[in-house]
Amino acid sequence: MKPIREGGKAILVCTRCGYREESSSTHSMKISNRIVHSAREKTIVIEREGDLAKLPITREVTCPKCGNHEAYYWVLQTRAADEPPTRFYKCTKCGHVWREYE
């Protein structure tokens, strides 16, 4: 949590999710604990078809289900930090989702 001042009040703000909490102290602040985020809070959810337009598209893959050569893609660190990330694809034609380990 990052301490900031707003309107004469000391506010603690989480730099990851924006959670805000007024500090009980107006004197110097020391960060002593952190918010632990659940896996759900770290997950990006595409709820509407229009949200897919925000994802990049590649034409260098082939959908294993329909053979289409165009897919949306995103990358997540699903394993240990010293291992490469996992690339996910969603076919623009049939909507099939698959993953590729680098």
N, C-alpha and C positions, 0 to 999 in steps of 0.2 A: 504494500500500500504506500502510495506516495502522498506525503503531506503537502497541502496547499492552503492558501488563505483566500476566503471569499467573504466579502462584507464584514470584515473584522472577526470572522469565525475560522477556526482551524478545522479543515475537512481532510479526511483520509480518503484517497481515491485509488481503486485497483487499476493498474495500468493495462491489464488484460481485458477485463469485462466492463469497466466503468462503474462498478459498485461504489457507492459513496456512503460514508459514515462520518457524522460529526464527532470530532475528538472531544474527550472529556477534559483535556488539558489545553490551555492556551499558551503555555510556555514551550520551551524547546521540545520537539518531538523526536522520538527514537523509534525506528521500525523494529518491533519485537516479534511479530508473527505475520504470517502470510495466509491469504485465503487459499484453500485447496479446492481446485476446480475439478468437478466430476468429468468423466469421459463424455457425458451428454452435453455439458457446457462447452466442450472443446470441439464438438461435432458440427459441421456445417450441414444444414438440411435444405435441400432444394424442394420447396413446397409447391411451386407453380411452374408450369412449362415455360413461362416467360423468364424465370430465373436462370434457365439453362443458357440463355443468350449471353449471360455474363461470363460464362466459362469459355476458355480458348478451344479452338477446333484444330484437329490434325487430320491430314489426308495421307498419313504414312502408316496406317494400320488397317487391318482387315478384320471385320466383325466375324467371330467364329460361328455366329448363328445364321446370318443372312448374306455374308460376303461383301457388305457395303464397305467402302474405303474412306469413310468420313466419320469421326467420332469426337465428342467433347472429351476433355481430359482434365484431371486434377491429380496432384501429388500429395501424399501424406506420409509422415514418418510413422510407420506401423510397428517397427521393430526397434531394437536398441539404437541409440544415437550414432554408434560407430558403424552401423550397417546402412546401405543405401536405402532411399525411400521407396515406397510402392507407388506405381503410377496406375490410376484407375481410368477406365474409358467407358463412355456411354454412346452407343451407336446412334447416329442422327436419324437413321431410317426405322429400325425396329425397337430401339430403346434398351437393347441388351447391355448389361453392365458386366465388365470383366476387369481383371487386374493383371498387372505385369510387374514382376520383381526385377529390379535392375541388377 
